[in-house]
């Protein structure tokens, strides 16, 4: 291994210290210093630089002379020649010794040697030499790949449709040294819209390769730019407003997707101020809006359509109510309009001017006028009722009241109607004639008819629905009272079934009908229900006995009925089931006797219906 020798000579002179550093055949560098300033020096050793220093206050045992050893060199020996001693040498693996002729082991590079003066400083009046021998430190095998310092993922806004130029800093480092490095795409490249991966690769002298990557995202976040016209003002061309054309445009650094304005150019704008809103969207979805106003103003007054002069007949001493039609129109629209006197006013006899005034929403005003003349040439008039139809209240007819009145603009002198109000009008139609005269001799008449009719049917007073318990197998005799009435008089009336009839088991509707002289018919109805109760077993037994049946037949039928009757008379609800069974037994005997000819079908029907009714009452 190649060795280099550092020779350090320090000469002590009166009032100053001077050092000279020798490094083999290399160029000599020297430095000097004056006490008490701190001295420093450097010496070249190959391509390396060795530095040293002397303490600022060289006194006994205090101030060292220091030599810094570079990290790529190793100290192999140190030798001293000259006066004085002992001396301490520390550093680079040594920990104080009085022997300056030392050999060193490896792994002592990148250290500092320090030499301490431990005797009287005056001993160093003459020169001395310290020789330090070093060698190049062995270079280890390089297996470590370069490393990269790259930026975090980058996001920028697009500056054009092509994307954006992106600059970044990425640095490679290596323990030995980077021989080549590059990133793709390179810093300063134009990155298209979207996300791109930048990959950086570096190699060292040993051929080790290190890579790193990050992303660059180019986004379009800039909305389009809109160019709008100034606010527009113009006159309307119709009541709808005016057609307005304008120019509006949009641009975008990437490209427009849509652009439009509402209302569109060429639209009809209503009178007033309308805000036009323009909206543009680029291909990235960024949206921008802008507005301007279009004002359509109205400066034209409304116009009137009024009638020609009007002549009307007076309807009272006050004159006449006159209705007329007068209308105002305007291209914008009439905001207010009126005429005085208004249509429908009472105009006095004579001539009255009517003045009409209209204003539009813009405040423009238009007027027009005409005359209304009221004259009196009309005879009295009647107000009579329409033909009257009344219902007769008796056989004589009906008292009818009515109101009939005469009027005249100068006043009624006389008036009368015949027959007068409040008369009794006979059944049928009677004409009423009314006559009136005014002071001018004009006569007015009117008439109407009074008809008295009988259209009301007779009414009935009938009893509420009737319920009775059968008194025999055929049911029960039921009597009732039902009475008809009519304002004129009922001519006929009847009820069916009649009062006093025998009503069979079940419910029968009784219908009553009455008719008056006018042929009006009135009806009413109610129900009669004949039923049984728990005591009807006795009625059933009595009914069998009343049939006059042969003894054998009668006894076969009466036996189970009487047993059922005795069970019921115990008033014990638990006997109901037994009663039902006895009635079932009875029905079997009825069927047997009917089959044998002991009873007729009619008799069997009476017995079966009655027994079933009792079973239903008991809930069998």
C-alpha positions in Angstrom: 0.0 0.0 0.0 1.3 3.5 -0.9 2.4 5.5 2.0 2.6 9.3 2.5 4.8 11.0 5.1 3.8 14.2 6.9 6.8 16.0 8.4 5.9 18.7 10.9 8.7 21.0 12.0 8.1 23.6 14.7 10.9 26.1 15.5 10.7 28.3 18.6 12.0 31.9 18.0 12.0 34.9 20.3 8.6 36.7 20.0 7.2 34.4 17.2 6.4 30.8 16.3 6.8 29.5 12.8 5.7 26.0 11.5 6.7 24.4 8.3 4.8 21.3 7.0 6.4 18.9 4.5 4.6 16.2 2.7 7.1 14.0 0.8 7.7 15.5 -2.6 4.5 17.4 -2.6 4.4 21.2 -2.6 5.4 22.8 0.7 2.9 25.0 2.5 3.8 27.1 5.5 2.1 29.3 7.9 3.3 31.4 10.8 1.7 33.0 13.8 2.6 35.3 16.6 1.8 34.6 20.2 -1.0 34.7 21.5 -3.0 34.3 18.2 -4.1 30.7 17.5 -2.1 29.2 14.7 -3.5 26.9 12.0 -2.0 25.2 9.0 -2.8 22.8 6.1 -0.7 20.3 4.2 -1.4 18.5 1.0 -1.1 14.7 1.1 -1.9 13.4 -2.4 -5.4 14.6 -3.2 -6.2 14.9 0.5 -5.8 17.9 2.8 -4.4 17.6 6.4 -5.2 20.4 8.8 -3.6 21.2 12.2 -3.6 23.8 14.9 -1.6 24.9 17.9 -3.3 26.0 21.1 -3.5 29.8 21.6 -1.5 29.9 24.9 1.6 27.6 24.7 2.3 27.0 28.3 3.6 24.0 30.1 1.3 21.0 30.0 -1.7 22.9 28.7 -1.7 23.5 25.0 -1.7 20.7 22.5 -0.5 20.6 19.0 -3.4 18.9 17.0 -3.3 17.1 13.7 -6.6 16.0 11.9 -6.4 12.7 10.0 -8.8 12.4 7.0 -11.3 9.6 6.9 -9.6 7.9 3.9 -6.2 7.7 5.6 -4.9 5.5 8.5 -2.0 6.5 10.8 0.7 3.9 10.9 3.4 5.6 13.1 4.4 8.8 14.8 8.1 9.8 15.5 9.6 12.7 17.4 13.2 14.1 17.2 14.4 17.1 19.2 14.8 18.4 22.7 12.6 18.2 25.7 10.3 15.6 27.2 8.4 13.8 28.3 5.4 14.3 26.0 1.9 12.9 26.0 0.3 11.8 22.7 -3.4 11.0 22.6 -6.0 10.3 19.9 -6.3 7.8 17.0 -6.4 4.9 19.5 -3.7 6.2 22.0 -4.5 7.3 25.5 -1.4 9.3 26.7 2.2 8.1 26.5 5.6 9.6 26.9 7.0 7.6 24.0 6.3 9.4 20.8 7.7 6.6 18.6 4.5 4.7 18.1 2.9 2.2 15.7 -0.9 2.2 15.1 -3.4 -0.5 14.2 -5.9 -0.1 11.4 -9.4 1.5 11.8 -7.9 4.7 13.2 -8.8 7.0 10.3 -10.8 10.1 10.5 -9.3 11.0 13.9 -7.2 13.7 15.6 -3.7 13.3 17.1 -2.9 15.7 20.0 0.6 16.3 21.4 0.9 17.9 24.8 4.0 19.7 26.1 4.6 18.5 29.7 7.9 20.3 30.6 9.3 23.8 30.8 8.4 25.6 27.6 11.9 27.1 27.4 13.3 23.6 26.6 12.0 24.1 23.1 14.2 27.1 22.2 15.8 25.0 19.4 13.9 23.2 16.6 12.2 19.8 16.8 10.4 17.5 14.4 7.3 15.3 14.6 6.9 12.8 11.8 3.4 11.2 11.2 3.2 8.3 8.7 -0.2 7.5 7.1 -1.5 5.1 4.4 -4.6 5.0 2.2 -7.4 3.2 3.9 -8.5 0.0 2.1 -11.7 0.7 0.0 -14.4 -1.8 0.9 -16.5 -3.6 -1.7 -19.5 -1.4 -2.7 -22.9 -3.3 -2.8 -25.1 -0.4 -1.8 -27.3 1.0 -4.5 -27.8 4.8 -4.9 -30.8 6.3 -3.1 -33.1 9.0 -4.4 -34.7 12.1 -2.8 -37.9 12.7 -4.9 -40.8 15.1 -4.3 -44.1 14.0 -3.0 -46.8 13.4 -5.7 -47.4 16.6 -7.6 -50.8 18.1 -8.7 -50.9 21.2 -10.9 -53.5 22.9 -13.1 -53.5 22.6 -16.8 -52.3 25.7 -18.7 -53.5 24.5 -22.2 -55.2 21.6 -23.9 -51.7 19.9 -24.0 -51.5 19.9 -20.2 -48.8 21.8 -18.2 -45.0 22.2 -18.0 -43.9 20.8 -14.6 -40.5 21.4 -13.0 -39.4 19.3 -10.1 -36.2 18.4 -8.1 -35.0 14.9 -7.7 -31.5 14.0 -6.3 -29.6 10.8 -6.2 -26.8 10.0 -3.6 -24.4 7.1 -3.0 -21.9 6.1 -0.4 -19.3 5.8 -3.2 -20.6 8.2 -5.8 -23.3 8.4 -8.4 -22.0 7.8 -12.0 -25.3 8.4 -13.8 -28.8 9.5 -13.0 -32.0 10.5 -14.9 -35.8 10.9 -14.5 -38.4 10.2 -17.1 -40.4 12.3 -18.0 -37.7 14.9 -17.2 -38.3 18.0 -15.1 -39.6 20.8 -17.4 -41.5 18.4 -19.6 -45.1 19.0 -20.7 -47.3 16.6 -18.8 -50.7 15.9 -20.4 -53.9 16.1 -18.5 -54.3 13.1 -16.2 -51.8 11.3 -14.0 -48.3 10.3 -15.1 -45.6 8.4 -13.2 -42.1 9.8 -13.1 -39.5 7.1 -12.7 -35.9 8.1 -11.6 -32.9 5.8 -12.0 -29.3 6.2 -10.7 -26.2 4.0 -11.0 -22.8 4.0 -9.1 -19.3 2.9 -10.2 -20.0 -0.6 -8.8 -23.0 -1.0 -11.1 -25.6 -0.8 -8.3 -28.9 0.8 -9.5 -31.4 2.6 -7.4 -34.9 3.8 -8.6 -37.7 5.9 -7.2 -40.9 7.2 -8.5 -43.7 9.8 -7.9 -46.8 10.9 -9.8 -47.6 14.1 -11.6 -51.3 14.9 -11.9 -52.4 17.6 -14.3 -55.9 18.8 -13.6 -58.2 21.2 -15.4 -59.6 23.3 -12.6 -59.9 26.6 -14.5 -63.4 27.6 -15.5 -64.1 29.0 -19.0 -63.9 32.8 -19.6 -67.1 34.5 -20.7 -67.4 37.7 -22.8 -70.7 39.4 -22.3 -72.3 42.5 -24.0 -73.1 45.6 -22.0 -76.6 45.9 -20.6 -79.1 46.5 -23.5 -82.1 49.0 -23.5 -84.7 49.3 -26.4 -88.4 50.0 -27.1 -91.0 47.3 -27.4 -92.4 46.4 -30.8 -95.6 44.7 -29.5 -97.4 43.8 -26.2 -95.1 40.8 -26.1 -92.0 43.1 -25.9 -89.2 43.0 -28.5 -86.9 40.6 -30.3 -83.3 41.2 -29.1 -80.2 39.9 -30.8 -76.8 40.0 -28.9 -73.4 38.4 -29.1 -71.8 36.5 -26.2 -68.8 34.1 -26.3 -66.8 31.8 -24.1 -63.2 30.5 -24.2 -61.3 27.9 -22.2 -57.6 27.0 -21.9 -58.5 23.3 -22.5 -61.6 23.3 -24.6 -65.3 24.1 -24.2 -67.9 21.3 -23.9 -71.1 23.4 -23.8 -72.0 27.1 -24.0 -75.4 28.7 -24.0 -77.4 31.7 -22.9 -81.0 32.0 -21.5 -83.0 33.7 -22.9 -81.2 33.0 -26.2 -80.2 35.7 -28.7 -83.2 36.4 -31.0 -85.7 35.7 -28.2 -88.7 38.0 -27.6 -88.0 39.8 -24.4 -91.0 41.0 -22.4 -91.4 44.6 -21.4 -89.3 45.3 -18.3 -85.8 44.1 -17.3 -84.8 40.5 -18.0 -81.5 39.0 -16.8 -79.7 36.9 -19.5 -77.6 34.2 -17.9 -74.8 32.6 -20.0 -73.2 29.3 -18.8 -70.1 27.6 -20.2 -68.7 24.2 -19.3 -65.3 22.9 -20.3 -64.4 19.2 -21.0 -63.3 18.8 -17.4 -66.7 19.9 -16.1 -65.7 23.3 -14.8 -68.6 25.8 -15.2 -68.6 29.6 -15.4 -71.6 31.9 -15.6 -72.1 35.6 -16.4 -75.1 37.8 -16.8 -76.3 41.0 -18.4 -79.7 42.7 -18.6 -82.1 43.5 -21.4 -84.6 46.3 -20.7 -87.6 46.8 -22.9 -89.2 50.2 -22.2 -92.7 51.5 -23.1 -93.2 55.2 -24.0 -96.6 55.0 -25.9 -99.8 56.1 -24.2 -102.9 53.8 -24.1 -105.7 54.3 -26.6 -109.5 54.1 -26.0 -112.4 52.6 -27.8 -115.5 54.4 -26.6 -119.2 54.2 -27.8 -120.9 56.9 -29.9 -123.1 59.3 -28.0 -125.9 57.4 -26.1 -129.6 58.3 -25.7 -131.5 56.3 -23.0 -135.1 56.4 -21.7 -135.4 57.6 -18.1 -136.3 54.7 -15.7 -137.1 56.9 -12.7 -137.3 60.5 -11.7 -133.6 60.3 -11.0 -132.9 59.5 -14.6 -131.7 56.1 -15.9 -129.0 53.6 -15.2 -126.8 53.5 -18.3 -124.4 50.7 -19.1 -121.8 51.2 -21.7 -118.6 49.5 -22.9 -115.4 51.5 -23.2 -112.0 49.7 -23.4 -108.4 50.8 -23.3 -105.5 49.1 -25.0 -101.7 49.4 -24.9 -98.8 47.6 -26.4 -97.5 47.0 -22.8 -100.8 46.5 -21.1 -103.2 48.8 -19.2 -102.2 49.2 -15.6 -105.3 51.3 -14.7 -108.4 52.6 -16.5 -111.6 54.2 -15.4 -114.5 56.3 -16.8 -116.5 58.9 -15.0 -119.4 58.5 -14.5 -118.8 54.8 -14.5 -120.9 52.3 -16.5 -124.0 51.4 -14.6 -124.3 54.8 -13.0 -127.7 56.6 -12.8 -127.6 59.4 -15.3 -129.9 62.4 -14.6 -132.4 63.4 -17.2 -130.5 65.6 -19.7 -127.0 65.2 -21.3 -123.9 64.1 -19.2 -120.4 63.9 -20.7 -118.4 60.7 -19.8 -114.6 61.1 -19.7 -112.3 57.9 -19.8 -108.7 57.9 -18.6 -106.2 55.0 -18.8 -102.5 54.6 -17.8 -100.0 51.9 -18.6 -97.3 50.4 -16.4 -94.8 52.9 -17.7 -97.0 55.9 -16.6 -98.2 56.9 -20.0 -101.8 58.3 -19.9 -104.5 58.3 -22.6 -108.1 59.9 -22.5 -111.4 59.8 -24.5 -115.0 61.1 -24.0 -118.6 60.7 -25.2 -122.1 62.0 -24.1 -125.1 60.2 -22.4 -128.6 61.7 -22.9 -131.6 60.5 -20.8 -135.2 61.1 -22.0 -138.7 60.4 -20.5 -141.2 58.9 -23.0 -142.1 55.7 -21.2 -145.5 54.8 -19.7 -145.7 53.2 -16.2 -144.4 49.7 -15.9 -145.5 46.8 -13.7 -143.5 44.4 -11.7 -145.7 41.4 -11.3 -144.8 37.9 -10.1 -144.4 35.0 -12.5 -147.3 32.7 -12.8 -148.1 31.4 -9.4 -149.0 27.8 -8.6 -150.3 27.1 -5.1 -151.4 23.9 -3.3 -155.1 23.8 -2.3 -155.6 24.2 1.5 -159.2 23.2 1.5 -162.0 22.1 -0.9 -162.6 25.9 -1.6 -159.1 26.3 -3.0 -156.4 28.5 -1.3 -155.8 32.0 -0.2 -153.0 33.5 -2.4 -151.0 36.6 -1.6 -148.8 38.2 -4.2 -146.9 41.5 -4.7 -147.4 43.6 -7.9 -146.2 47.2 -8.1 -146.3 49.9 -10.8 -143.5 52.5 -11.4 -143.1 55.5 -13.5 -140.3 58.1 -13.8 -142.8 60.9 -13.2 -145.0 59.0 -10.7 -148.0 56.6 -10.8 -151.5 58.3 -10.6 -153.6 55.1 -10.1 -153.0 51.3 -10.0 -155.1 48.2 -9.2 -155.1 44.4 -9.7 -158.1 42.0 -10.0 -158.6 39.6 -8.2 -156.7 41.4 -5.4 -153.9 39.8 -3.4 -155.3 37.8 -0.4 -158.3 36.5 -2.3 -159.4 32.8 -2.1 -158.6 31.3 -5.5 -160.7 28.3 -6.5 -159.0 25.1 -7.6 -158.0 25.7 -11.2 -156.4 28.7 -13.1 -157.4 32.3 -12.5 -155.9 35.3 -14.5 -154.9 38.4 -12.6 -154.8 41.7 -14.5 -153.0 44.9 -13.2 -153.5 48.4 -14.7 -151.6 51.7 -13.8 -151.6 55.2 -15.2 -149.1 58.1 -14.7 -149.7 61.8 -14.5 -148.8 62.2 -18.3 -151.7 59.8 -19.2 -149.4 56.9 -20.2 -151.1 53.6 -19.2 -149.3 50.3 -18.5 -150.9 46.9 -17.9 -149.6 43.5 -16.9 -151.1 40.1 -16.0 -150.2 36.8 -14.6 -152.0 33.5 -13.6 -152.7 31.9 -10.3 -153.2 28.2 -10.4 -154.5 26.3 -7.3 -153.7 22.5 -7.5 -154.4 19.5 -5.3 -151.2 17.5 -5.6 -150.8 16.3 -2.1 -151.7 12.6 -1.5 -153.6 11.6 1.6 -151.5 10.7 4.6 -151.9 7.8 7.1 -151.6 7.5 10.8 -150.6 3.9 11.3 -149.4 2.0 14.4 -145.8 1.1 15.1 -144.8 -2.5 14.2 -146.9 -5.0 16.2 -145.6 -8.2 17.9 -147.9 -10.7 19.6 -147.6 -14.3 20.9 -149.6 -16.9 19.0 -152.8 -17.9 20.7 -153.3 -21.0 18.6 -151.7 -23.1 15.9 -153.0 -20.7 13.2 -151.4 -17.7 14.9 -153.3 -14.8 16.5 -156.1 -12.4 15.8 -154.6 -8.8 15.7 -156.7 -5.6 15.8 -155.2 -2.2 15.0 -156.2 1.4 14.2 -155.0 3.2 11.0 -156.5 6.6 9.9 -156.2 8.5 6.6 -156.3 12.3 6.2 -156.4 14.8 3.2 -156.7 18.6 2.9 -159.5 18.1 0.3 -160.9 14.9 1.6 -160.1 11.2 1.0 -162.6 9.4 -1.2 -161.5 5.9 -0.4 -159.2 4.0 2.0 -158.4 0.4 3.1 -155.8 -1.7 4.9 -154.7 -5.3 4.0 -154.8 -7.6 6.0 -157.7 -5.8 7.7 -157.8 -5.1 11.4 -159.2 -8.2 13.3 -157.7 -10.7 10.9 -155.9 -13.8 12.0 -152.1 -13.4 11.4 -150.1 -16.6 11.0 -146.8 -17.3 12.6 -144.1 -15.0 11.2 -144.1 -11.4 10.0 -146.8 -9.9 7.7 -146.7 -6.4 6.2 -150.0 -4.5 6.5 -150.4 -1.9 3.6 -152.9 0.9 3.9 -154.0 2.9 0.8 -156.1 6.1 0.5 -157.1 8.3 -2.5 -158.6 11.8 -2.7 -160.8 13.5 -5.3 -157.9 14.7 -7.4 -156.7 11.1 -7.8 -153.7 11.5 -5.4 -152.9 8.2 -3.7 -151.2 7.8 -0.3 -149.9 4.7 1.3 -148.4 3.6 4.6 -147.4 0.2 6.0 -146.4 -1.5 9.2 -145.5 -5.1 10.2 -147.4 -7.5 12.4 -145.2 -10.3 13.8 -146.8 -13.4 15.4 -144.3 -15.4 17.4 -143.9 -17.9 20.3 -142.3 -18.0 23.7 -141.2 -20.6 26.1 -144.8 -21.0 27.3 -146.0 -21.9 23.8 -145.7 -25.6 24.4 -149.0 -25.4 26.2 -150.5 -23.6 23.2 -149.1 -26.4 20.9 -150.7 -29.1 23.2 -154.0 -27.3 23.2 -154.0 -27.0 19.5 -153.4 -30.7 19.0 -156.4 -31.4 21.3 -158.6 -29.0 19.3 -157.9 -30.8 16.0 -160.3 -33.7 17.0 -157.8 -36.4 16.1 -158.2 -40.1 16.9 -157.1 -40.9 20.5 -154.1 -42.9 19.4 -152.8 -40.1 17.1 -153.6 -37.4 19.6 -151.8 -39.2 22.5 -148.7 -39.9 20.3 -148.4 -36.2 19.6 -149.5 -34.7 22.9 -147.2 -36.9 25.0 -143.8 -35.4 24.1 -145.2 -31.9 24.0 -146.6 -32.1 27.5 -143.2 -33.5 28.7 -141.4 -30.6 27.1 -144.0 -28.2 28.8 -143.3 -29.7 32.2 -139.5 -29.3 31.7 -139.9 -25.7 30.7 -142.1 -25.0 33.8 -139.3 -26.1 36.0 -137.5 -22.8 35.1 -134.2 -24.6 34.9 -132.0 -23.4 31.9 -130.2 -26.8 32.0 -133.5 -28.4 30.8 -133.4 -26.6 27.5 -131.5 -29.4 25.8 -134.0 -32.0 27.0 -136.9 -29.7 25.8 -135.3 -29.6 22.3 -135.0 -33.4 22.3 -138.7 -33.8 23.2 -139.7 -31.4 20.4 -137.5 -33.4 18.0 -139.4 -36.5 19.2 -142.7 -34.7 18.6 -141.6 -33.9 15.0 -140.8 -37.6 14.4 -144.3 -38.5 15.5 -145.8 -35.9 13.3 -144.0 -37.4 10.3 -145.0 -40.9 11.3 -148.7 -39.9 11.6 -148.7 -38.1 8.3 -147.2 -41.1 6.6 -149.8 -43.4 8.2 -152.7 -41.1 7.3 -153.5 -40.1 10.9 -153.2 -36.4 10.1 -153.5 -34.3 6.9 -150.7 -32.4 5.2 -152.3 -29.1 6.3 -152.4 -30.3 10.0 -148.8 -31.5 9.7 -147.6 -28.1 8.4 -149.3 -26.3 11.3 -147.7 -28.6 13.8 -144.2 -28.6 12.2 -144.1 -24.8 11.8 -145.3 -24.2 15.4 -142.7 -26.7 16.8 -139.9 -25.2 14.8 -140.8 -21.7 16.0 -140.5 -22.9 19.6 -137.1 -24.6 18.9 -135.9 -21.3 17.3 -137.0 -19.4 20.4 -135.1 -21.8 22.6 -132.0 -21.8 20.4 -132.2 -25.5 19.7 
